[in-house]
Amino acid sequence: MWTDVPIIQAPMAGGPSTPALAAAVSDAGGLGFLAAGYKTPEAMRADIAATRELTSRPFGMNLFMPSLDEIDPAEVAAYRDRLAPEADRLGVAPGTPGARDDAYEAKVADLLSDPPPFVSFTFGCPSPDVIEAFQAKGVTVVVTVTSVDEARQAAAADALCLQGAEAGGHRGSFTNTSDEPLPLRVLLHSVRAMTSQPLIAAGGLASSSDIAEILSLGAVAAQLGTAFVRCPESGASAVHRAALTDPRFTSTTLTRAFSGRLARGLVNRFLTDHSPHAPAAYPDVHYVTSPLRKAAAAKGDPDGVNLWAGESFHKTSDAPAADLVRALTPR
């Protein structure tokens, strides 16, 4: 195993993943991850530099693969019009769709020039030449998969991160479909049967007993995201942190309302009102809702923002990340 303890802090794009969080987890014996999603290559590089200042331990960087969605501009425009009253209430205008590749090529080139020890990919599998280029640099390449078919497509990766249905945040699927997601333990059993690659298990894990169980089922490590959101080192917004312990929020579900891609979050008003109408158009919908989400967060309105959370959100703690790693480590 690559770490002292089999715990990986999930890359969480949009704010929660910070150099301080990644460094704290790595220093505690786990593996911290940064998230390049939605950031410029320059901001990604700055995060790497900052993390290296904080720890000499290994850590990783996660990249989003470019979106392959076939977009119907009329559907996106109709959804943008639907959100106009929300925007008016918040005193902003809905956003307009922008670049769809998340500067993937530039980020790959930058990382290859001076990579961290681990690089992971979400929303698809990089080409063989990209995987080989990182491996030639001594980098461990991890690909997020949500099905047996995706695992087969990622056979060249050094390890697979299996994301079960229980996981918070975006589905890491290669395609933006509405297929019924597999529970983590079903996915782990199915993929373990067809590959000898190291498997990282993610989705709804929140205790040392959860981690001990998935290790007994063949995983080499557990990846947790929601569990770290309330840590002081996290960059999550105050409204997001508070919502995880707010008794008004009792469940999670999958939605495209905020980004155009299925993601699991706490059930709030925006999700309930707009999920039935959101098109499968990522990252176009992300751009459209971005000004609304920022304005709602600034107002402290939990009913207007994406509150990404896994199914075990009610078990989160505000303990420092190092303490959390110790508490989660199976005895």
C-alpha positions as CSV (number, residue, x, y, z in Angstrom):
1,M,0.0,0.0,0.0
2,W,1.1,3.6,-0.7
3,T,0.2,5.0,2.7
4,D,0.6,4.2,6.3
5,V,-3.1,3.9,6.8
6,P,-5.7,2.9,4.1
7,I,-7.5,6.3,4.0
8,I,-7.6,8.6,1.0
9,Q,-9.2,12.1,1.2
10,A,-11.3,12.5,-1.9
11,P,-10.6,15.3,-4.3
12,M,-13.5,17.7,-4.0
13,A,-13.6,20.4,-6.6
14,G,-15.2,23.8,-6.0
15,G,-13.6,24.6,-2.7
16,P,-13.5,21.9,-0.1
17,S,-10.1,20.4,-1.2
18,T,-7.3,22.7,0.0
19,P,-3.5,22.3,0.4
20,A,-4.0,22.5,4.2
21,L,-6.5,19.6,4.1
22,A,-4.4,17.4,1.7
23,A,-1.3,18.0,3.7
24,A,-3.0,17.3,7.0
25,V,-4.3,14.0,5.8
26,S,-1.0,13.0,4.2
27,D,0.9,13.9,7.4
28,A,-1.5,11.7,9.4
29,G,-0.5,8.7,7.3
30,G,-3.3,8.8,4.7
31,L,-3.2,10.2,1.2
32,G,-4.5,13.8,0.6
33,F,-5.8,14.9,-2.8
34,L,-6.1,18.3,-4.4
35,A,-8.8,19.0,-7.1
36,A,-8.0,20.8,-10.3
37,G,-11.6,20.9,-11.5
38,Y,-12.9,24.4,-12.3
39,K,-9.4,25.9,-11.7
40,T,-6.9,27.4,-14.1
41,P,-3.7,25.5,-14.7
42,E,-1.9,28.3,-12.8
43,A,-4.2,27.9,-9.8
44,M,-3.7,24.1,-9.9
45,R,0.1,24.6,-9.9
46,A,-0.2,27.1,-7.0
47,D,-2.0,24.5,-4.9
48,I,0.7,21.9,-5.6
49,A,3.4,24.4,-4.5
50,A,1.5,25.3,-1.4
51,T,1.0,21.6,-0.5
52,R,4.7,20.9,-0.9
53,E,5.4,23.7,1.5
54,L,3.2,22.1,4.1
55,T,4.2,18.4,3.8
56,S,6.9,16.2,2.5
57,R,4.5,13.3,2.3
58,P,3.0,12.0,-1.0
59,F,-0.3,13.6,-2.2
60,G,-2.3,13.6,-5.4
61,M,-4.0,15.9,-7.9
62,N,-7.3,15.1,-9.6
63,L,-8.3,16.2,-13.2
64,F,-11.7,16.3,-14.9
65,M,-11.8,14.7,-18.3
66,P,-13.3,17.0,-21.0
67,S,-17.0,16.7,-21.4
68,L,-18.3,14.6,-24.2
69,D,-21.9,15.5,-23.8
70,E,-23.9,16.2,-26.9
71,I,-25.6,19.4,-26.0
72,D,-28.9,20.7,-27.2
73,P,-28.5,24.5,-26.9
74,A,-32.2,25.0,-26.9
75,E,-32.6,22.8,-23.7
76,V,-29.9,24.8,-22.0
77,A,-31.5,28.1,-23.0
78,A,-34.9,26.9,-21.7
79,Y,-33.3,25.9,-18.4
80,R,-31.6,29.3,-18.2
81,D,-34.9,31.0,-18.8
82,R,-36.5,28.9,-16.1
83,L,-33.9,30.1,-13.6
84,A,-34.5,33.8,-14.4
85,P,-36.9,34.3,-11.4
86,E,-34.3,32.7,-9.1
87,A,-31.6,35.0,-10.5
88,D,-33.8,38.1,-10.1
89,R,-34.5,37.2,-6.4
90,L,-30.7,37.0,-5.8
91,G,-29.9,40.2,-7.8
92,V,-27.8,38.4,-10.4
93,A,-28.1,37.1,-14.0
94,P,-27.9,33.5,-15.0
95,G,-24.5,32.6,-16.4
96,T,-23.7,31.7,-20.0
97,P,-22.0,28.4,-21.0
98,G,-18.2,28.6,-21.5
99,A,-15.3,26.2,-22.3
100,R,-16.2,22.5,-22.0
101,D,-12.7,21.0,-21.5
102,D,-11.7,22.4,-18.1
103,A,-8.3,23.2,-19.7
104,Y,-7.5,19.5,-19.7
105,E,-4.7,19.6,-22.2
106,A,-2.9,22.5,-20.5
107,K,-3.3,20.8,-17.0
108,V,-1.9,17.5,-18.3
109,A,1.1,19.3,-19.8
110,D,1.7,21.3,-16.6
111,L,1.5,18.2,-14.4
112,L,3.8,16.2,-16.6
113,S,6.4,18.9,-16.2
114,D,6.5,18.4,-12.4
115,P,3.9,16.0,-11.2
116,P,2.9,15.0,-7.6
117,P,3.2,11.3,-6.8
118,F,-0.5,10.6,-7.6
119,V,-2.7,11.8,-10.4
120,S,-6.3,10.7,-10.8
121,F,-8.9,11.3,-13.5
122,T,-12.7,11.7,-13.2
123,F,-15.5,11.7,-15.9
124,G,-13.5,9.3,-18.2
125,C,-10.3,7.5,-18.8
126,P,-7.3,9.4,-20.3
127,S,-5.7,8.1,-23.5
128,P,-3.0,5.4,-23.2
129,D,-0.3,7.8,-24.2
130,V,-1.3,10.2,-21.3
131,I,-1.3,7.3,-18.8
132,E,2.1,6.0,-20.1
133,A,3.6,9.5,-19.9
134,F,2.6,9.9,-16.2
135,Q,3.8,6.4,-15.4
136,A,7.1,7.1,-17.1
137,K,7.5,9.9,-14.6
138,G,6.9,7.5,-11.7
139,V,3.4,8.8,-11.1
140,T,0.7,6.4,-9.8
141,V,-2.3,6.9,-12.2
142,V,-5.8,6.3,-10.7
143,V,-9.0,6.4,-12.7
144,T,-12.5,6.8,-11.2
145,V,-15.0,4.1,-12.4
146,T,-18.6,3.4,-11.6
147,S,-19.2,0.1,-13.5
148,V,-17.5,-3.1,-14.6
149,D,-17.4,-1.8,-18.2
150,E,-15.6,1.4,-17.2
151,A,-13.1,-0.7,-15.1
152,R,-12.3,-2.7,-18.3
153,Q,-11.7,0.5,-20.2
154,A,-9.3,1.7,-17.5
155,A,-7.1,-1.5,-17.5
156,A,-3.9,0.5,-18.1
157,A,-4.3,2.6,-14.9
158,D,-2.2,1.7,-11.8
159,A,-5.3,1.7,-9.6
160,L,-9.1,2.2,-9.9
161,C,-11.3,4.3,-7.6
162,L,-14.7,2.5,-7.4
163,Q,-17.4,5.1,-6.8
164,G,-20.5,3.6,-5.4
165,A,-24.0,5.0,-5.6
166,E,-23.7,6.3,-2.0
167,A,-21.0,8.8,-2.8
168,G,-21.6,12.5,-2.5
169,G,-20.8,15.0,-5.3
170,H,-20.6,14.2,-9.0
171,R,-20.9,10.8,-10.4
172,G,-17.5,10.0,-11.9
173,S,-19.1,8.0,-14.8
174,F,-17.5,8.1,-18.2
175,T,-20.9,9.1,-19.7
176,N,-23.7,11.4,-18.5
177,T,-26.6,9.0,-18.5
178,S,-29.3,8.1,-16.0
179,D,-28.2,4.4,-15.5
180,E,-29.0,3.1,-12.0
181,P,-25.8,3.5,-10.1
182,L,-24.3,0.4,-8.4
183,P,-24.0,0.3,-4.6
184,L,-20.4,0.3,-3.5
185,R,-20.2,-3.2,-2.2
186,V,-21.8,-4.6,-5.4
187,L,-19.4,-2.6,-7.5
188,L,-16.4,-3.7,-5.5
189,H,-17.4,-7.4,-5.7
190,S,-18.0,-7.2,-9.4
191,V,-14.8,-5.4,-10.3
192,R,-12.6,-7.4,-7.9
193,A,-13.7,-10.5,-9.9
194,M,-12.3,-9.2,-13.2
195,T,-9.1,-7.4,-12.3
196,S,-6.1,-7.6,-10.1
197,Q,-5.6,-3.9,-10.1
198,P,-5.6,-2.2,-6.7
199,L,-9.1,-1.0,-5.9
200,I,-10.0,2.1,-3.9
201,A,-13.5,2.1,-2.5
202,A,-15.6,5.3,-2.3
203,G,-19.2,6.0,-1.3
204,G,-20.9,6.4,2.0
205,L,-17.9,5.3,4.2
206,A,-17.9,7.1,7.5
207,S,-16.4,4.9,10.2
208,S,-13.5,2.7,11.0
209,S,-15.8,-0.3,10.8
210,D,-17.0,0.7,7.3
211,I,-13.3,0.9,6.2
212,A,-12.5,-2.4,7.8
213,E,-15.4,-4.0,5.9
214,I,-14.4,-2.7,2.5
215,L,-10.8,-3.8,3.1
216,S,-12.1,-7.3,3.9
217,L,-14.0,-7.3,0.6
218,G,-10.8,-6.6,-1.4
219,A,-10.2,-2.9,-1.5
220,V,-6.7,-1.6,-0.7
221,A,-8.0,1.7,0.7
222,A,-11.1,3.8,1.4
223,Q,-11.7,7.2,-0.2
224,L,-13.8,9.6,1.8
225,G,-15.0,13.1,0.8
226,T,-18.0,14.2,2.8
227,A,-16.3,13.0,6.0
228,F,-13.7,15.8,5.6
229,V,-16.0,18.6,4.6
230,R,-16.4,20.0,8.1
231,C,-12.7,19.7,9.1
232,P,-11.2,23.1,9.9
233,E,-8.7,22.6,7.0
234,S,-11.5,22.2,4.5
235,G,-12.3,25.1,2.1
236,A,-16.1,24.3,2.2
237,S,-18.4,27.3,2.6
238,A,-20.0,28.1,5.9
239,V,-23.4,27.3,4.5
240,H,-22.3,23.9,3.3
241,R,-20.7,23.0,6.6
242,A,-23.8,24.1,8.6
243,A,-26.2,22.3,6.3
244,L,-24.6,18.9,7.1
245,T,-25.8,19.2,10.7
246,D,-29.0,21.2,10.0
247,P,-32.0,19.0,11.1
248,R,-34.0,20.5,8.1
249,F,-31.9,18.4,5.7
250,T,-32.7,14.7,6.2
251,S,-31.8,13.0,3.0
252,T,-29.7,13.1,-0.2
253,T,-30.5,12.4,-3.8
254,L,-28.9,12.5,-7.3
255,T,-29.6,15.7,-9.3
256,R,-28.6,17.5,-12.5
257,A,-30.1,20.8,-11.3
258,F,-26.8,22.5,-10.4
259,S,-24.4,21.3,-13.1
260,G,-26.1,19.2,-15.7
261,R,-24.4,16.1,-14.5
262,L,-25.7,13.7,-11.8
263,A,-24.4,14.5,-8.4
264,R,-25.5,13.5,-4.9
265,G,-26.5,16.3,-2.5
266,L,-28.7,17.2,0.4
267,V,-32.3,17.7,-0.7
268,N,-33.1,21.4,-0.6
269,R,-35.6,23.7,-2.4
270,F,-33.5,24.4,-5.5
271,L,-32.9,20.7,-6.1
272,T,-36.5,19.8,-5.5
273,D,-37.9,22.6,-7.8
274,H,-35.5,22.3,-10.7
275,S,-34.2,18.7,-10.9
276,P,-37.1,17.5,-13.2
277,H,-36.2,20.2,-15.7
278,A,-32.4,20.2,-15.8
279,P,-30.9,18.9,-19.0
280,A,-28.0,16.4,-19.2
281,A,-25.7,19.2,-20.3
282,Y,-22.4,19.4,-18.4
283,P,-20.7,21.8,-17.8
284,D,-23.1,24.1,-19.5
285,V,-25.6,24.0,-16.7
286,H,-22.8,24.5,-14.2
287,Y,-22.0,27.8,-15.9
288,V,-25.6,28.8,-16.0
289,T,-26.2,28.2,-12.2
290,S,-22.8,29.5,-11.0
291,P,-23.8,33.1,-10.4
292,L,-26.9,32.0,-8.5
293,R,-25.0,29.5,-6.3
294,K,-22.4,32.1,-5.4
295,A,-25.0,34.7,-4.6
296,A,-27.0,32.2,-2.5
297,A,-23.9,31.2,-0.6
298,A,-23.0,34.8,0.1
299,K,-26.5,35.3,1.6
300,G,-26.1,32.2,3.7
301,D,-29.1,30.6,1.9
302,P,-28.7,26.7,2.0
303,D,-31.8,26.3,-0.2
304,G,-30.1,27.9,-3.2
305,V,-26.7,26.1,-3.3
306,N,-25.4,22.7,-4.1
307,L,-24.9,20.9,-0.8
308,W,-22.9,17.9,-2.1
309,A,-23.0,15.1,0.5
310,G,-22.8,11.3,0.6
311,E,-25.5,9.1,2.2
312,S,-23.6,9.0,5.6
313,F,-23.5,12.8,5.9
314,H,-25.1,12.7,9.3
315,K,-22.0,11.1,10.7
316,T,-19.6,13.9,9.9
317,S,-17.4,15.7,12.4
318,D,-15.7,19.0,12.7
319,A,-12.6,17.5,14.1
320,P,-9.2,18.4,12.6
321,A,-8.3,16.2,9.7
322,A,-5.4,14.4,11.4
323,D,-7.7,13.4,14.3
324,L,-10.3,12.2,11.8
325,V,-7.8,10.0,10.0
326,R,-6.8,8.5,13.4
327,A,-10.5,7.9,14.3
328,L,-11.2,6.3,11.0
329,T,-8.2,4.0,10.9
330,P,-9.3,0.4,11.5
331,R,-7.8,-1.1,14.7
